[in-house]
């Protein structure tokens, strides 16, 4: 799931560290592809204070939600349908329709949450802004990350730019999908590929709008 979809499950909570923890695994991966940590599987303790505990609880929720989502019948079905359409556009390597469909479906869910005003992006960014960098440093040091300055700069830019709000526009979804894909295979979308992907995502947004909340509802039942 993408950032705003993870926020959906804790949208009623105002604890800033719970919010940050719920998206931190993805923030780490976006910052550095080699940052792969599994504190939930280690004997690291995060109980020195309530803020650190909330950060860790948010992290654990992220891991649990991602596992349930990627194993759900809805994800498998909808990403397969999207892949079928993208295979008509991306017919040669290195661009992979399977990867683009996986990411594309997740971006579509974020977009639909915004379009239907189900989540408050102002609250999302406010929660992140209210986190004390010292608490995050404590968490990162426990993971063995001693150079934290660059990540703080990355996180500040993530908050200041608020680019997730642009997902209300399909063109921004295509740009995001292109950017994520190009990290894997370097090559950007051609003009034709971008235009045809825009049409595919536009139709997917229409088709999914009446039913997209079902996957969230099912996951909420499993999380409980």
C-alpha positions in Angstrom: 0.0 0.0 0.0 1.1 3.6 -0.5 1.4 6.3 2.1 -2.2 7.6 2.3 -3.7 4.1 2.2 -1.6 3.3 5.3 -2.8 6.5 6.9 -6.4 5.5 6.3 -6.2 2.8 9.0 -5.1 5.3 11.7 -6.8 8.4 10.4 -8.8 8.8 13.7 -5.5 8.9 15.7 -3.7 12.2 16.2 -0.5 10.8 17.7 2.2 12.1 15.3 4.6 9.2 16.0 2.0 6.6 15.2 1.4 8.3 11.9 5.1 8.5 11.1 5.7 4.9 12.1 2.9 3.8 9.9 4.7 5.0 6.8 8.3 4.9 7.9 9.2 1.6 6.2 8.3 3.1 2.8 10.0 6.4 3.6 13.2 4.4 4.4 13.0 2.5 1.1 12.3 5.7 -0.9 15.3 7.4 0.8 17.7 4.5 0.3 17.0 1.2 -1.4 19.4 -0.6 0.8 17.7 0.4 4.0 15.9 -2.8 4.8 15.1 -3.2 8.5 12.8 -5.6 10.4 12.7 -4.4 14.0 9.5 -6.3 14.5 11.4 -9.5 14.1 14.3 -8.5 16.3 14.6 -8.3 20.1 15.1 -4.5 20.0 13.1 -2.7 22.7 11.3 0.6 22.0 9.7 1.1 25.4 11.8 3.9 26.9 9.0 6.4 26.3 5.5 6.6 24.9 6.6 8.4 21.7 9.1 5.7 20.8 6.6 3.0 21.5 4.0 4.7 19.3 6.6 5.0 16.5 7.3 1.2 16.7 3.5 0.3 16.9 2.9 2.3 13.7 5.8 0.5 12.1 4.3 -2.9 13.1 0.9 -1.9 11.8 2.5 -1.0 8.4 4.1 -4.4 8.1 0.9 -6.2 9.1 -1.3 -4.2 6.7 1.1 -4.6 3.8 1.2 -8.4 4.3 -2.6 -8.7 4.4 -3.1 -6.4 1.4 -0.6 -8.1 -0.9 -2.2 -11.5 -0.1 -5.7 -10.3 -0.5 -7.9 -11.5 -3.4 -8.8 -7.9 -4.2 -5.2 -6.9 -4.7 -4.5 -9.9 -6.9 -7.6 -9.4 -9.0 -7.3 -5.6 -9.5 -3.6 -5.6 -10.1 -4.0 -8.4 -12.7 -6.7 -6.5 -14.5 -4.5 -3.4 -14.6 -1.5 -5.5 -15.7 -3.6 -6.8 -18.7 -4.1 -3.3 -19.9 -0.6 -2.2 -19.3 0.8 -5.2 -21.2 -0.7 -3.6 -24.3 1.5 -0.6 -23.8 4.7 -1.9 -22.3 5.6 -4.8 -24.6 9.4 -4.9 -24.2 11.9 -5.1 -21.4 13.1 -3.5 -19.2 9.7 -2.0 -18.4 7.6 -4.6 -16.6 3.8 -4.4 -16.6 3.6 -6.6 -13.5 5.6 -4.1 -11.5 3.7 -1.1 -13.0 0.3 -2.7 -12.2 1.3 -3.4 -8.6 2.4 0.2 -8.0 -0.3 1.6 -10.2 -3.1 0.0 -8.2 -1.6 1.3 -4.9 -1.4 4.9 -6.4 -5.0 4.6 -7.6 -6.2 3.8 -4.1 -4.5 6.9 -2.7 -6.0 9.0 -5.4 -9.5 7.7 -4.7 -9.1 8.4 -1.0 -8.4 12.0 -1.8 -11.0 12.4 -4.5 -13.7 11.0 -2.2 -12.4 13.2 0.7 -12.1 10.1 3.0 -8.8 11.2 4.5 -7.6 14.6 5.6 -4.2 15.3 4.0 -3.8 18.4 6.2 -4.0 16.2 9.3 -1.6 13.7 7.8 1.1 16.3 7.1 0.4 18.1 10.4 1.0 14.8 12.3 4.3 14.3 10.6 5.4 17.9 11.2 4.7 17.5 14.9 7.3 14.7 15.3 10.4 15.6 17.3 13.5 14.6 15.3 15.1 13.5 18.5 12.6 10.7 18.9 13.2 9.6 15.3 16.9 9.7 15.9 16.5 7.3 18.9 14.5 4.9 16.7 17.1 5.0 13.9 20.0 4.6 16.3 18.4 1.4 17.6 18.3 0.1 14.1 22.0 0.9 13.6 21.6 4.0 11.6 24.2 6.5 12.8 24.1 9.0 9.9 20.6 10.4 10.3 21.0 14.0 8.9 20.3 13.1 5.3 17.1 11.3 6.2 15.9 14.2 8.2 16.4 16.4 5.1 14.6 13.9 3.0 11.6 13.8 5.5 11.4 17.6 5.7 11.2 17.8 1.9 8.5 15.1 1.8 6.4 17.1 4.3 7.1 20.5 2.8 6.4 19.6 -0.8 3.1 17.7 0.0 3.3 15.9 -3.4 0.9 13.2 -2.3 -1.9 15.8 -2.7 -1.2 15.9 -6.4 -2.5 12.4 -6.7 -5.9 13.9 -7.1 -4.9 14.4 -10.8 -4.4 11.3 -13.0 -1.4 13.0 -14.8 0.4 13.1 -11.5 -0.2 9.4 -11.0 1.4 8.7 -14.3 4.3 10.9 -13.4 4.7 9.1 -10.1 4.5 5.7 -11.7 7.1 6.7 -14.3 9.4 8.0 -11.6 9.1 4.9 -9.5 9.6 2.7 -12.5 12.6 4.6 -13.7 14.4 3.9 -10.4 14.3 0.2 -11.4 15.1 0.4 -15.1 16.3 4.0 -15.6 14.4 4.5 -18.8 11.5 6.9 -18.6 8.1 6.5 -20.3 7.9 7.7 -23.9 5.3 10.3 -24.8 3.1 7.6 -26.3 3.5 5.3 -23.3 2.6 8.2 -20.9 -0.5 9.2 -22.8 -1.7 5.6 -23.1 -1.0 4.9 -19.4 -3.0 8.0 -18.5 -6.0 6.6 -20.4 -5.7 3.3 -18.6 -5.5 4.9 -15.2 -8.4 7.2 -15.9 -10.6 4.2 -16.8 -9.4 2.3 -13.8 -10.2 5.2 -11.5 -13.8 5.2 -12.9 -14.2 1.5 -12.6 -12.8 1.2 -9.1 -14.5 4.2 -7.6 -17.7 2.5 -6.6 -15.9 -0.5 -5.0 -12.4 0.5 -3.9 -13.3 0.8 -0.2 -14.1 -2.9 0.0 -10.4 -3.8 0.3 -10.0 -1.3 3.2 -13.0 -2.7 5.0 -11.8 -6.3 4.6 -8.4 -5.4 5.9 -9.8 -3.5 8.9 -11.7 -6.6 9.9 -8.5 -8.7 9.7 -6.4 -6.2 11.6 -8.9 -6.2 14.5 
